[in-house]
Amino acid sequence: MRLVKYIAIAIVNAFGVVIGIIWVAVPATLAQPSLNYQLQISQRQPEGETPQSLSELYKLRDRLKLELDQLAKTPDTPFFSEPWKQHIQRQKSQTLLQQLENVTIRIQIEERAKNNWDESAKLATQAVLIGRTAKADPASWEQSQYLWHLAINTLRQIPHGSFLANRAIDKTIEYQGNLTVATYELQIARSLQKTLEEQQQKKELQRQELEKKEQARQELERQEF
């Protein structure tokens, strides 16, 4: 069963008064099943090797390549040598090739995860910048809301077992909170815009009414003369 985290978001007004609390469900990262399957396979590392970062994976890949190169340069055993030695050498070569393939797959997955992480951070930065300058403009808050949605969805592309998976979940919770605030500010901006439009419409109707009265008064004056 997949666990779902929840976060309480307190909504405050301009005076700092809490006016509501929303519980936001934050599921685990929703990466493609194929990526998670590949990740499960690629986690079969050489015995004693447990890379904890992308840089360590690069080092492991380079070491495996070096071992394969050295094994390939090993002189062929004489025809009359023990068969078990040749078998061991072939087995070692196959093992190294399989380990290298697993590490290479893991590197590709982690690189994509990092790209998703970086892209999400970039989207979040844009959303924050727009939010700081949005004021009461609904269009700006709509853009901020859209960017937060994109940032969250991008984070959810990070596979469950990736090095960045736990950080992605924590960051998703943070972004969900920001999305809730942006949505609240959008509602306030729309409400304010509607109020201003109604006031302007009311003023326009009053102006038109005064104009009609003035025209009627002038018409009466012309008739009297």
ChimeraX attribute file (.defattr): number of C-alpha atoms within 10 A of each C-alpha:
attribute: neighborCount
match mode: 1-to-1
recipient: residues
	/A:1	3
	/A:2	6
	/A:3	8
	/A:4	9
	/A:5	14
	/A:6	13
	/A:7	15
	/A:8	12
	/A:9	17
	/A:10	15
	/A:11	17
	/A:12	14
	/A:13	12
	/A:14	6
	/A:15	6
	/A:16	8
	/A:17	10
	/A:18	11
	/A:19	9
	/A:20	10
	/A:21	12
	/A:22	13
	/A:23	13
	/A:24	15
	/A:25	13
	/A:26	18
	/A:27	15
	/A:28	20
	/A:29	21
	/A:30	15
	/A:31	17
	/A:32	13
	/A:33	11
	/A:34	10
	/A:35	18
	/A:36	18
	/A:37	12
	/A:38	16
	/A:39	23
	/A:40	15
	/A:41	15
	/A:42	21
	/A:43	17
	/A:44	15
	/A:45	18
	/A:46	16
	/A:47	6
	/A:48	6
	/A:49	11
	/A:50	13
	/A:51	16
	/A:52	10
	/A:53	13
	/A:54	18
	/A:55	11
	/A:56	14
	/A:57	20
	/A:58	15
	/A:59	12
	/A:60	21
	/A:61	19
	/A:62	13
	/A:63	13
	/A:64	19
	/A:65	15
	/A:66	12
	/A:67	16
	/A:68	19
	/A:69	12
	/A:70	10
	/A:71	15
	/A:72	12
	/A:73	9
	/A:74	10
	/A:75	7
	/A:76	8
	/A:77	12
	/A:78	9
	/A:79	8
	/A:80	6
	/A:81	9
	/A:82	10
	/A:83	11
	/A:84	9
	/A:85	11
	/A:86	15
	/A:87	11
	/A:88	11
	/A:89	15
	/A:90	13
	/A:91	12
	/A:92	15
	/A:93	17
	/A:94	13
	/A:95	14
	/A:96	18
	/A:97	16
	/A:98	16
	/A:99	20
	/A:100	22
	/A:101	16
	/A:102	21
	/A:103	25
	/A:104	17
	/A:105	18
	/A:106	24
	/A:107	21
	/A:108	15
	/A:109	21
	/A:110	22
	/A:111	14
	/A:112	15
	/A:113	24
	/A:114	18
	/A:115	15
	/A:116	21
	/A:117	22
	/A:118	15
	/A:119	16
	/A:120	26
	/A:121	18
	/A:122	13
	/A:123	20
	/A:124	21
	/A:125	15
	/A:126	16
	/A:127	26
	/A:128	16
	/A:129	12
	/A:130	18
	/A:131	21
	/A:132	11
	/A:133	11
	/A:134	19
	/A:135	13
	/A:136	17
	/A:137	17
	/A:138	19
	/A:139	13
	/A:140	20
	/A:141	28
	/A:142	21
	/A:143	18
	/A:144	27
	/A:145	24
	/A:146	16
	/A:147	22
	/A:148	28
	/A:149	19
	/A:150	17
	/A:151	28
	/A:152	25
	/A:153	17
	/A:154	24
	/A:155	29
	/A:156	24
	/A:157	19
	/A:158	30
	/A:159	27
	/A:160	22
	/A:161	16
	/A:162	23
	/A:163	17
	/A:164	18
	/A:165	20
	/A:166	15
	/A:167	13
	/A:168	26
	/A:169	21
	/A:170	14
	/A:171	18
	/A:172	24
	/A:173	21
	/A:174	15
	/A:175	20
	/A:176	21
	/A:177	21
	/A:178	21
	/A:179	21
	/A:180	19
	/A:181	19
	/A:182	23
	/A:183	18
	/A:184	17
	/A:185	23
	/A:186	24
	/A:187	16
	/A:188	17
	/A:189	21
	/A:190	17
	/A:191	14
	/A:192	15
	/A:193	15
	/A:194	12
	/A:195	12
	/A:196	12
	/A:197	12
	/A:198	12
	/A:199	12
	/A:200	12
	/A:201	12
	/A:202	12
	/A:203	12
	/A:204	12
	/A:205	12
	/A:206	12
	/A:207	12
	/A:208	12
	/A:209	12
	/A:210	12
	/A:211	12
	/A:212	12
	/A:213	12
	/A:214	12
	/A:215	12
	/A:216	12
	/A:217	12
	/A:218	12
	/A:219	11
	/A:220	11
	/A:221	10
	/A:222	9
	/A:223	8
	/A:224	7
	/A:225	5
